[in-house]
Each structure stands twice: as C-alpha cells, then as structure tokens.
Amino acid sequence: MRIISYLFRSNKKRIEDFNHRGAVIIDVRTHLEWDAGHLANALHIPISNLKDHVDAIKKMNKPIIVYCKSGVRSARGAKLLKFYKIEAINGGGIVNLQRFIN
C-alpha cells in the first residue's frame, strides 16, 4: 500500500509541475465520453487519432498532460507522445486529475 501511495504522490507533484509550466491537457476519451463531460480548457483528441496530431502537438511547444476515464488510454497516449519526443505525462483518470488541477 505504501508503494501505491508513494507513486500517487509522485505523480501528483509531476502533474502540478506540468500544470504550473502551462501544460496543455489532452482528453483521449471517445466523443461520447467527451460529450458527457470534460475538463475545462482540455483539448479532445481520441486515442485512436492521437498519432495524427503529433506534429500539431509538437508545435505547441508545451508539456502535455493526457487523461482518460481510468488512466489506461492516457498511459498509452503519454507513451506515444514521449516516443515522438514530446514531454508528456499520464494524468490518469478524469476524476483524479480534476482534483490536482483545480
């Protein structure tokens, strides 16, 4: 349990750091999930389309926080962006991320 708690706090600090540095928040959920509610100022790029937007995301020249419903798709999204040399972090699920950035 201590390991999970440590990782959770560590990720929180990284999310807060990214947010203070003007991070762009990307929601990788489906259109239906997005329409049901999303974080203010988030960009919506479904995980299935994320690779198509890599060049535009690079041009933003900002750190990226990726989120979804539970953290699984956002982990894949952050990994993809890191592969393309974009500074990205998995923000996890929408409920948890919302607590960190508000």
KADA-V923082 format. One line per field, one symbol per residue. ss: DSSP state (H for helix, E for strand, - for the rest). psi: psi as a letter, one per 40 degrees, with the letter a starting at -180 (. if undefined). Layout:
ss=???
psi=???
//
This chain:
ss=-HHHHHHHHHHHHHHHHHHH---EEEE---HHHHHH------EE--HHHHHHHHHHHHHH---EEEEE---HHHHHHHHHHHH----EEEEEEHHHHHHHH-
psi=ddddddddddddddddddddefihhhheiidddddeiiiieiihhideeddeedddddddfiihhhiadeeddddddddddddefhhiiheaiddddddde.
//
